[in-house]
Amino acid sequence: MNRAAALRLGAFAGALVLAFAAAYGLGSAVDPIAAAEPATAPAHGQDEMGMGEMKHDASGQLPGLAVSDAGYTLSPATTFFRSGAKTELRFTIQGPDGKPVTQYTKTHEKDLHLIVVRRDLSGFHHVHPTRDASGTWSIPFTFTAGGTWRLYADFQPAGLDRNITLGTDVNVSGLYIPVPLADPASIYSFHGYDVTLEGNPVAGKESELTFRVNRGGKPVTDLEPYLGAFGHLVSLRSGDLAYLHNHPAQHADPGTKGGPAITFGTTFPTAGTYSLFLDFQHAGAVHTAEFTVHVDSDGTTIVPPTALPSEETTPHGH
């Protein structure tokens, strides 16, 4: 059963309906602060071609687990929202001098990438807010359901030679129905697209993952460049929501076409369950395919399907 179906079933039965009060959760107050790093520290993100190993920060933890790193802090204007209400999501990145950062080095054509996802790994969004002269970032946003949501800011401050990924929680009041993770599968189908996943991820070692995009039973060979690549992959570890952000090996120049295969080199740091979110652009629109992967220390094979499913699943938001 896909997540949308589970959500409808839960709402109908009412068994899991909870009133998520505004005081629920600890929010950003409990987010850890990573140890400061010198500006000369090696990059812990991907290399220019997106095949680099995801490395720990100076505190020994993975990206996205800390609200502050190397003197930079993610500071939301508020950590309380109402579900279903259109709002303005606003935040700043405070620099080592305590002031909002206003100078950035573009990574993949943007100064900052914002990931928003509920802590049960539903409602994934990859968006790009705008920044005003004071250094405040903002974007119109509607939280679709109550619960604790995680914000990730992925950026590179000017003068620092690596990307930083900061994370913090916000609390959303309203109807809260937990959505279980989908079972591991090698195919995700939605809106006429079928995306298959092939690979043998092994914990602690770089693994190659290949996504193949089909539409209407035919390979898609005209994928469009999106932020300088034919696809973007975000992997989140279930439980603590550690963040891995990788890009495909092939760079996409403007005007070029790609597909049907998009290959990534990525490192899953530990054995466990991960949610993978693949963004790709086709026919002028950005689409998101979602997968659940169990990774063991001795390798887990993702077997390509022999037949496409007869029913489409519906993504839970992008």
Residue, then its C-alpha position, 0 to 999 in steps of 0.5 A: m500500500n502506498r503512503a497516500a492510500a495509507l493516509r486515506l485509510g487512516a483518516f477513514a478509520g480514525a484509529l490513528v487520528l491525533a490532535f497535534a497541539a501547538a506545544y507538541g515537540l521540542g523543535s529546534a531547541v534540542d538540535p545539536i550544535a556541531a563543533a566548529e571547523p576551520a574554513t580550510a576543512p575538506a568538503h564533506g559533501q559531493d565533489e563537482m561531479g557528484m561522486g564524492e563520499m559523504k563525510h562527517d563534520a568535525s563533531g563526527q556526525l553526518p550532515g543535517l543533524a545539527v542546527s549549527d556547524a562551523g559557526y553558521t546557524l539555521s534560525p527560523a523566524t518561527t517554529f510553530f505553524r498550522s497545517g493547511a494554512k498558506t504561510e511564509l516560511r522565513f529563516t536566516i543563516q547566522g554567520p560566525d559574527g552573529k549576523p545574517v549571511t548575505q554572501y554565498t557561493k552558488t552550488h548547482e545554480k542556487d545559493l541555497h537549497l531547502i528540503v522540507v519533510r515530515r519526520d515520518l519521511s512523508g511530504f518531501h519538498h525540495v524548494h528554493p527560497t529567495r533572499d532579501a538584502s538583510g539576509t532573510w530567506s523566505i518562500p510561500f509554503t503550506f504544511t499539508a498535515g500536522g506533525t513535526w517537520r524537518l527543515y534542511a538548509d544546504f548551502q556554501p557560505a562565501g569564503l568557506d570551501r565546502n557545503i554545509t547542511l544544517g537541520t532543525d525541527v518545526n511544529v505543525s498543529g492539526l490532524y496528525i496521522p503517521v504514514p508508514l514507510a513504503d516497503p522496499a521496491s525497485i520501481y516507483s510509478f506515478h503520473g505515467y512515469d515508471v522509475t526503476l532502481e538498480g544497485n547493490p548498496v553496502a554500508g560504509k562503502e561507495s555504492e553505485l545506484t542507477f535510476r531508469v526513467n520510462r513513460g508509457g512503457k518507453p524509455v525517456t531519452d529527453l530528460e532536461p537539465y535541472l539545476g545543472a544535472f539530469g537528476h538530484l538525489v536526497s537520501l535520509r536515514s530513517g530514525d535520526l534523518a541524517y542527510l545525504h545529498n548527491h548528484p549524478a556523475q554526468h553534468a548537464d549543460p543547458g540545451t542537452k538531453g539525458g536519460p533514460a539512466i541517471t547514475f549516482g555514486t553515494t555512500f550509505p554511512t551505516a546499515g539501516t533503512y533509508s528513504l531516497f528521493l529522486d528529482f528529475q525534470h521532463a516536459g518542463a516539470v520537476h517530478t519526484a520518485e521515492f524509494t525505501v532501501h534497506v542497507d546491510s553491511d554485506g550488501t543488499t541487492i535491488v533487483p530490477p522488476t520483470a514487469l511494470p505494475s498495473e496500478e500507479t502510485t501517487p507521490h505525497g508531495h514535492 
